């Protein structure tokens, strides 16, 4: 079997996993079920969660490795990436403007999944031999489902996460960066690869505290930079914005296609690509963000769960929306390539939309620089996911070698063709989600029960750590969490 056959098989397998019969209904169904079970927590508590995560930012004196804000930006770093630029264009290019509506729906119900997995990440976290917090599906699946099945799910997730970290979180991101810099500024791919490798080594060797400091500075800047560019275009095309929204809502239920009569003519295509690209962009239900949440200094799992939930809101409802509206209002989504007469490639669509909407070369530069920043931050976030997963499998001794190897692999990603890697990464991303979603459903009762207990006492998330300790005193689940969170696990 040659590479083209392998790539074809992986593409088929990815289509099955991310298709309308496996992950799409499971992810949407789980998000909807958790939304109901938690009483619409993402709608009722969003304001308080945004205030806690973006303005208060920390629980002074709480146990953990990094602040709540740094945990949020680490997770945002991993999710705000090429999916927000190329993924949105792919969804709209194939599924039509209505696909953006289904990306929104995926994000809204996905916020309940993101809350639940981040809550569990903190709730079942432990401390390793280096004094760092460990948590995520690779821990809460085993500790929350105390039988052989839970352990199987935990190991399955950890293996898939390690492999996915080298694909979607490393080589594919580096490849996107080097290709764009070469096309835009004629920077040789090996130069980009060397620079990125050195950058990754310098940041990753310092561990989560170093990653947290870098993402806390980088992520807000890159998102504001990108959104301001998009906002300028939308203001310049303000007359087309109401029509764009009308088209999004109408096409969501009629399936109007890109380039009249193309594959998006059926509503199922709009739904499938909107949901699949939405999940790919915000990672709700995949369990990855729970790993970053587990490192946060927080006085209760509910608090960090709500902070982490805002990641999906920022990623999908803000960044994805701006990208989608720019593509639709500029008309680029329905353009053809003047040379071939075929639909414009989604890889070029966002850049073309920004170039149409901004004067001179500004649009082109904003998309290129935005993609470089988004993809670079994704490398940092996913490196942490990979190292926490490899530690679960091989112990603390594997962490430093993993960081070094992960950094070196960035160079490979920047300098080689990655057709097979892209396809394989999609498969492994999907396989990460499966055990996590099963765990979310099994543990949903615990999540709902402990969430209600906390929010009955602190509905606006304004309690200090001392007040939390006072009103939770005597609660068996809380006392168990405080005890288990300091238990040292793992070898040297």
C-alpha positions as CSV (number, residue, x, y, z in Angstrom):
1,X,0.0,0.0,0.0
2,X,1.6,3.3,-1.1
3,X,1.2,6.7,0.6
4,X,-1.7,7.8,-1.7
5,X,-3.7,4.6,-0.7
6,X,-2.9,5.2,3.0
7,X,-4.0,8.8,2.7
8,X,-7.2,7.7,0.9
9,X,-8.0,5.1,3.6
10,X,-7.4,7.6,6.4
11,X,-9.6,10.1,4.6
12,X,-12.4,7.6,4.4
13,X,-11.9,6.6,8.1
14,X,-11.9,10.3,9.1
15,X,-15.1,10.8,7.1
16,X,-16.8,7.9,9.0
17,X,-15.6,9.1,12.5
18,X,-16.5,12.7,11.8
19,X,-19.6,11.9,9.7
20,X,-23.3,12.1,10.5
21,X,-23.5,8.7,12.2
22,X,-20.7,8.7,14.8
23,X,-19.2,11.8,16.3
24,X,-21.6,14.5,15.1
25,X,-24.7,13.1,16.8
26,X,-22.7,11.9,19.8
27,X,-21.1,15.3,20.3
28,X,-24.3,17.3,19.7
29,X,-26.4,14.9,21.7
30,X,-24.0,14.9,24.7
31,X,-23.8,18.7,24.6
32,X,-27.6,19.0,24.5
33,X,-28.1,16.4,27.3
34,X,-25.6,18.2,29.5
35,X,-27.2,21.6,28.7
36,X,-30.5,20.2,30.0
37,X,-29.0,18.4,33.0
38,X,-27.1,21.5,34.1
39,X,-30.1,23.8,33.6
40,X,-28.6,25.8,30.7
41,X,-25.5,26.8,32.7
42,X,-23.8,28.3,29.7
43,X,-26.6,30.9,29.3
44,X,-27.3,31.6,32.9
45,X,-23.7,31.9,34.1
46,X,-21.8,33.2,31.1
47,X,-21.6,36.8,32.3
48,X,-20.2,35.8,35.7
49,X,-17.8,33.3,34.1
50,X,-16.4,35.9,31.7
51,X,-15.9,38.3,34.6
52,X,-14.1,35.7,36.7
53,X,-11.9,34.5,33.8
54,X,-11.1,37.8,32.1
55,X,-11.2,40.4,34.9
56,X,-10.8,38.7,38.3
57,X,-8.5,36.1,36.7
58,X,-7.4,34.3,39.9
59,X,-8.4,32.9,43.2
60,X,-5.7,34.2,45.6
61,X,-4.1,31.5,47.7
62,X,-5.9,28.7,45.9
63,X,-3.9,25.5,45.1
64,X,-2.6,25.0,41.5
65,X,0.2,25.7,39.1
66,X,-1.1,28.7,37.0
67,X,-3.9,31.3,37.3
68,X,-7.4,30.7,36.1
69,X,-6.7,33.2,33.3
70,X,-3.5,31.4,32.2
71,X,-5.3,28.1,32.2
72,X,-8.0,29.7,29.9
73,X,-5.4,31.2,27.6
74,X,-3.5,27.9,27.4
75,X,-6.7,26.2,26.2
76,X,-7.5,29.1,23.9
77,X,-4.0,28.8,22.5
78,X,-4.6,25.2,21.6
79,X,-8.1,25.8,20.0
80,X,-7.8,29.2,18.3
81,X,-5.8,28.0,15.3
82,X,-6.1,27.2,11.6
83,X,-9.6,25.9,12.3
84,X,-10.7,29.5,12.8
85,X,-9.3,30.6,9.5
86,X,-9.3,27.6,7.1
87,X,-11.9,25.5,8.9
88,X,-14.6,28.2,8.8
89,X,-13.9,28.8,5.1
90,X,-14.1,25.0,4.5
91,X,-17.5,24.8,6.2
92,X,-19.0,27.8,4.3
93,X,-17.3,26.8,1.0
94,X,-18.9,23.4,1.0
95,X,-22.0,23.8,3.2
96,X,-22.9,27.4,2.2
97,X,-23.5,30.3,4.7
98,X,-25.9,28.1,6.7
99,X,-23.0,26.1,7.9
100,X,-22.1,29.0,10.2
101,X,-25.4,28.7,12.0
102,X,-24.6,25.1,12.8
103,X,-21.1,26.1,14.0
104,X,-22.9,28.4,16.4
105,X,-25.2,25.7,17.6
106,X,-22.3,23.4,18.1
107,X,-20.5,26.0,20.1
108,X,-23.5,26.8,22.3
109,X,-24.3,23.3,23.3
110,X,-20.6,22.5,23.4
111,X,-20.1,25.0,26.2
112,X,-21.9,22.6,28.5
113,X,-19.5,19.8,27.4
114,X,-16.5,22.1,27.9
115,X,-17.8,23.1,31.4
116,X,-18.3,19.5,32.4
117,X,-15.0,18.1,31.2
118,X,-13.1,21.0,32.7
119,X,-15.0,20.6,36.0
120,X,-14.0,16.9,36.0
121,X,-10.4,17.8,35.1
122,X,-10.1,19.8,38.3
123,X,-12.3,17.5,40.4
124,X,-10.2,14.4,39.9
125,X,-6.8,16.0,39.5
126,X,-3.7,14.8,41.5
127,X,-0.2,16.0,42.1
128,X,2.8,14.4,40.4
129,X,6.3,13.8,41.8
130,X,7.5,17.2,40.6
131,X,4.7,18.9,42.5
132,X,2.7,19.8,39.3
133,X,-1.1,19.2,38.9
134,X,-2.2,16.4,36.7
135,X,-5.8,16.1,35.3
136,X,-7.9,15.5,32.3
137,X,-9.8,12.5,30.8
138,X,-6.7,10.3,31.2
139,X,-7.3,10.7,35.0
140,X,-11.0,11.4,35.6
141,X,-12.2,8.5,33.4
142,X,-10.3,6.0,35.6
143,X,-10.9,7.7,38.9
144,X,-14.5,8.6,38.2
145,X,-15.5,5.3,36.6
146,X,-13.8,2.9,39.2
147,X,-13.6,-0.3,37.2
148,X,-11.6,-1.8,34.3
149,X,-13.8,0.0,31.8
150,X,-12.8,3.4,33.2
151,X,-9.1,2.5,33.1
152,X,-9.5,1.3,29.5
153,X,-11.1,4.6,28.5
154,X,-8.4,6.6,30.2
155,X,-5.5,4.8,28.5
156,X,-7.3,4.9,25.2
157,X,-7.7,8.7,25.5
158,X,-4.0,9.2,26.6
159,X,-2.7,7.2,23.6
160,X,-4.8,9.1,21.2
161,X,-3.9,12.4,22.7
162,X,-0.2,11.8,22.5
163,X,-0.4,10.8,18.8
164,X,-2.8,13.7,18.0
165,X,-0.4,16.2,19.7
166,X,2.3,15.4,17.2
167,X,-0.2,15.7,14.3
168,X,-2.8,18.3,14.7
169,X,-1.0,20.1,17.5
170,X,2.5,20.1,16.0
171,X,3.4,19.2,12.4
172,X,0.2,20.4,10.7
173,X,0.5,23.8,12.5
174,X,4.2,24.2,11.6
175,X,3.4,23.3,8.0
176,X,0.7,26.0,7.8
177,X,3.1,28.6,9.3
178,X,6.0,27.8,7.0
179,X,3.8,27.5,3.8
180,X,2.2,30.9,4.5
181,X,5.4,32.7,5.3
182,X,7.0,31.2,2.2
183,X,4.1,32.3,0.0
184,X,3.7,35.8,1.6
185,X,7.3,36.8,2.5
186,X,9.5,34.3,0.6
187,X,10.8,32.9,3.9
188,X,12.5,29.5,3.3
189,X,10.6,26.7,5.1
190,X,13.8,25.6,6.9
191,X,14.3,29.0,8.4
192,X,10.8,29.0,9.7
193,X,11.3,25.5,11.0
194,X,14.5,26.4,12.8
195,X,13.0,29.5,14.4
196,X,9.8,27.7,15.5
197,X,11.9,24.8,17.0
198,X,14.0,27.2,19.0
199,X,10.9,29.1,20.2
200,X,9.2,25.9,21.2
201,X,12.3,24.6,23.1
202,X,12.7,27.8,25.0
203,X,9.0,27.9,26.1
204,X,8.3,24.2,26.6
205,X,11.3,23.3,28.7
206,X,9.9,25.7,31.4
207,X,6.7,23.6,31.6
208,X,3.2,24.8,32.2
209,X,4.2,27.9,34.1
210,X,6.3,29.1,31.1
211,X,3.5,28.1,28.7
212,X,1.0,30.0,30.8
213,X,3.0,33.2,30.9
214,X,3.5,33.2,27.1
215,X,-0.1,32.4,26.2
216,X,-1.4,34.9,28.7
217,X,0.5,37.6,26.8
218,X,0.1,36.2,23.3
219,X,-3.4,35.0,23.0
220,X,-5.3,38.2,23.9
221,X,-3.1,40.2,21.5
222,X,-3.5,37.8,18.6
223,X,-7.3,37.6,19.0
224,X,-7.7,41.3,19.3
225,X,-5.4,41.9,16.3
226,X,-7.4,39.5,14.1
227,X,-10.9,40.6,15.3
228,X,-10.1,44.3,14.7
229,X,-9.1,43.6,11.1
230,X,-12.3,41.7,10.6
231,X,-14.3,44.5,12.4
232,X,-12.9,47.1,10.0
233,X,-14.2,45.1,7.0
234,X,-17.6,44.6,8.5
235,X,-18.0,48.3,9.3
236,X,-16.9,49.1,5.7
237,X,-19.5,46.6,4.5
238,X,-22.1,47.4,7.1
239,X,-24.9,47.4,4.6
240,X,-24.3,43.8,3.8
241,X,-24.2,42.5,7.4
242,X,-28.0,42.2,7.9
243,X,-28.3,40.4,4.6
244,X,-25.5,38.1,5.7
245,X,-27.3,37.2,8.9
246,X,-30.5,36.6,7.0
247,X,-28.7,34.3,4.6
248,X,-27.0,32.4,7.4
249,X,-30.4,31.7,9.1
250,X,-32.2,30.9,5.9
251,X,-29.6,28.7,4.4
252,X,-29.2,26.7,7.6
253,X,-32.5,25.1,6.8
254,X,-32.4,25.1,3.0
255,X,-28.9,24.1,2.4
256,X,-28.1,26.7,-0.3
257,X,-24.7,25.7,-1.8
258,X,-21.5,27.5,-2.6
259,X,-21.0,28.1,-6.4
260,X,-24.7,27.2,-7.3
261,X,-25.4,23.5,-7.3
262,X,-22.1,22.4,-5.6
263,X,-22.0,19.7,-3.0
264,X,-23.6,21.9,-0.3
265,X,-27.0,21.9,-2.0
266,X,-28.5,19.5,0.6
267,X,-29.2,20.7,4.2
268,X,-27.3,17.6,5.6
269,X,-24.1,19.0,4.1
270,X,-24.6,22.4,5.8
271,X,-25.3,20.6,9.1
272,X,-22.4,18.1,8.7
273,X,-19.7,20.6,7.8
274,X,-21.0,23.2,10.2
275,X,-20.9,20.8,13.1
276,X,-17.7,19.0,12.2
277,X,-15.7,22.2,11.6
278,X,-17.3,23.8,14.7
279,X,-16.1,20.9,16.8
280,X,-12.7,20.9,15.1
281,X,-12.4,24.6,16.0
282,X,-13.5,24.7,19.6
283,X,-12.7,21.1,20.7
284,X,-15.7,20.9,23.0
285,X,-16.2,17.3,24.1
286,X,-12.8,16.2,23.1
287,X,-11.5,16.5,26.6
288,X,-8.3,18.4,25.7
289,X,-9.2,21.7,27.6
290,X,-9.7,19.7,30.8
291,X,-5.9,19.0,30.9
292,X,-5.2,22.8,31.0
293,X,-8.0,23.4,33.4
294,X,-6.6,20.9,35.9
295,X,-3.5,23.1,36.3
296,X,-5.5,26.2,37.5
297,X,-5.3,27.7,40.9
298,X,-8.9,27.5,41.9
299,X,-10.9,27.2,45.1
300,X,-13.5,24.9,43.6
301,X,-13.9,22.8,40.4
302,X,-17.1,24.7,39.4
303,X,-15.2,28.0,39.2
304,X,-12.6,26.8,36.8
305,X,-15.2,24.8,34.8
306,X,-17.1,28.0,34.2
307,X,-14.0,29.9,33.3
308,X,-13.0,27.2,30.8
309,X,-16.4,27.2,29.3
310,X,-15.8,30.8,28.1
311,X,-13.1,29.4,25.8
312,X,-15.7,27.9,23.5
313,X,-17.7,31.2,23.5
314,X,-14.6,33.2,22.6
315,X,-13.5,30.7,19.9
316,X,-16.8,30.0,18.2
317,X,-19.2,32.8,19.0
318,X,-16.6,35.6,18.5
319,X,-13.6,34.6,16.4
320,X,-15.4,32.1,14.1
321,X,-18.3,34.5,13.7
322,X,-16.0,37.4,12.5
323,X,-14.3,35.1,10.1
324,X,-17.5,33.8,8.7
325,X,-19.2,37.2,8.3
326,X,-16.1,38.6,6.5
327,X,-16.2,35.7,4.0
328,X,-20.0,36.1,3.4
329,X,-20.2,39.9,3.3
330,X,-17.3,40.2,0.8
331,X,-18.9,37.6,-1.4
332,X,-15.8,35.5,-1.5
333,X,-17.6,32.3,-0.4
334,X,-19.3,32.1,-3.8
335,X,-16.4,33.1,-6.0
336,X,-14.6,31.0,-8.6
337,X,-11.0,30.7,-9.4
338,X,-10.5,32.9,-12.5
339,X,-7.9,30.5,-13.9
340,X,-9.8,27.2,-13.4
341,X,-13.4,28.3,-13.2
342,X,-13.8,26.1,-10.1
343,X,-14.8,27.1,-6.6
344,X,-12.0,29.0,-4.8
345,X,-10.0,26.8,-2.4
346,X,-11.0,27.2,1.3
347,X,-7.3,27.5,2.1
348,X,-7.3,30.8,0.1
349,X,-10.8,32.0,0.9
350,X,-10.2,33.8,4.2
351,X,-7.1,35.5,2.8
352,X,-9.0,36.6,-0.3
353,X,-11.9,37.9,1.8
354,X,-9.6,40.1,4.0
355,X,-7.7,41.3,0.8
356,X,-11.0,42.3,-0.7
357,X,-12.1,44.1,2.5
358,X,-8.9,46.0,3.5
359,X,-6.9,48.5,1.4
360,X,-3.6,47.5,-0.2
361,X,-1.9,44.4,1.1
362,X,-3.2,44.8,4.7
363,X,-5.8,42.0,4.5
364,X,-3.2,39.6,3.2
365,X,-0.8,40.5,5.9
366,X,-3.4,40.3,8.7
367,X,-4.5,36.8,7.7
368,X,-0.9,35.6,7.3
369,X,0.3,37.1,10.7
370,X,-2.9,35.9,12.3
371,X,-2.4,32.4,11.1
372,X,1.2,32.4,12.3
373,X,0.2,33.6,15.7
374,X,-2.7,31.2,16.0
375,X,-0.8,28.2,14.8
376,X,2.3,29.0,17.0
377,X,0.1,29.2,20.1
378,X,-1.6,26.0,19.2
379,X,1.8,24.2,19.2
380,X,2.3,25.4,22.8
381,X,-1.1,24.4,24.0
382,X,-1.0,20.9,22.5
383,X,2.5,20.3,23.7
384,X,1.1,20.5,27.3
385,X,-1.8,18.1,26.4
386,X,0.7,15.7,25.0
387,X,3.1,15.8,27.9
388,X,0.4,15.3,30.5
389,X,-0.9,12.3,28.5
390,X,2.6,10.8,28.1
391,X,3.2,11.2,31.8
392,X,0.0,9.2,32.5
393,X,1.3,6.4,30.3
394,X,5.1,6.4,31.1
395,X,5.5,8.4,34.3
396,X,7.2,11.7,35.1
397,X,10.6,10.6,33.6
398,X,9.1,10.8,30.1
399,X,8.2,14.5,30.3
400,X,11.5,16.2,29.5
401,X,12.3,13.8,26.6
402,X,8.8,14.5,25.3
403,X,9.3,18.2,25.4
404,X,12.5,18.0,23.5
405,X,11.2,15.6,20.9
406,X,8.0,17.6,20.4
407,X,10.1,20.7,19.7
408,X,12.3,19.0,17.2
409,X,9.3,17.5,15.4
410,X,8.1,21.0,14.7
411,X,11.0,21.4,12.2
412,X,9.9,18.3,10.3
413,X,6.4,19.6,10.1
414,X,7.7,22.9,8.6
415,X,9.7,21.3,5.9
416,X,7.9,18.2,4.5
417,X,4.6,17.5,2.8
418,X,1.9,16.3,5.3
419,X,-1.1,14.8,3.4
420,X,-1.0,11.6,5.4
421,X,-0.4,13.4,8.7
422,X,-3.4,15.7,8.2
423,X,-5.7,12.7,7.6
424,X,-4.2,10.7,10.4
425,X,-4.6,13.7,12.8
426,X,-8.3,14.0,12.0
427,X,-8.7,10.3,12.9
428,X,-6.8,10.6,16.2
429,X,-8.7,13.8,17.2
430,X,-11.9,11.9,16.7
431,X,-10.7,8.9,18.7
432,X,-9.8,11.3,21.6
433,X,-13.4,12.4,21.7
434,X,-15.1,9.0,21.9
435,X,-13.9,7.9,25.4
436,X,-14.3,11.4,26.8
437,X,-17.9,11.7,25.6
438,X,-18.7,8.3,27.2
439,X,-17.2,9.5,30.4
440,X,-19.2,12.8,30.3
441,X,-22.4,10.9,30.0
442,X,-21.6,8.4,32.8
443,X,-20.4,11.1,35.2
444,X,-23.1,13.7,34.3
445,X,-25.0,13.0,37.5
446,X,-21.9,13.8,39.6
447,X,-21.3,17.0,37.6
448,X,-24.9,18.2,38.0
449,X,-25.1,17.4,41.7
450,X,-21.8,19.1,42.7
451,X,-22.5,22.1,40.4
452,X,-25.8,22.8,42.0
453,X,-24.4,22.5,45.5
454,X,-21.8,25.1,44.7
455,X,-23.9,27.5,42.8
456,X,-26.6,27.5,45.4
457,X,-24.1,29.2,47.7
458,X,-22.2,31.3,45.2
459,X,-24.4,32.1,42.1
460,X,-22.4,35.1,41.0
461,X,-18.9,33.5,41.5
462,X,-17.8,36.3,43.9
463,X,-16.9,34.2,46.9
464,X,-13.3,34.3,48.2
465,X,-11.4,31.0,48.8
466,X,-12.1,31.5,52.5
467,X,-15.8,31.8,52.0
468,X,-15.8,28.8,49.6
469,X,-14.1,26.7,52.3
470,X,-16.6,27.9,54.9
471,X,-19.8,27.1,53.0
472,X,-18.4,23.8,51.6
473,X,-17.1,22.6,54.9
474,X,-18.5,19.2,55.7
475,X,-19.4,18.4,52.1
476,X,-17.9,14.9,51.4
477,X,-17.2,15.6,47.8
478,X,-15.4,18.8,48.5
479,X,-13.4,17.3,51.3
480,X,-12.5,14.4,49.0
481,X,-11.4,16.8,46.3
482,X,-9.2,18.8,48.7
483,X,-7.6,15.5,49.9
484,X,-7.1,13.8,46.6
485,X,-5.8,16.9,44.8
486,X,-2.6,16.8,46.9
487,X,-2.0,13.1,46.6
488,X,1.2,12.5,44.8
489,X,1.0,10.0,42.0
490,X,3.4,8.8,39.2
491,X,7.0,7.8,39.2
492,X,10.1,9.8,38.9
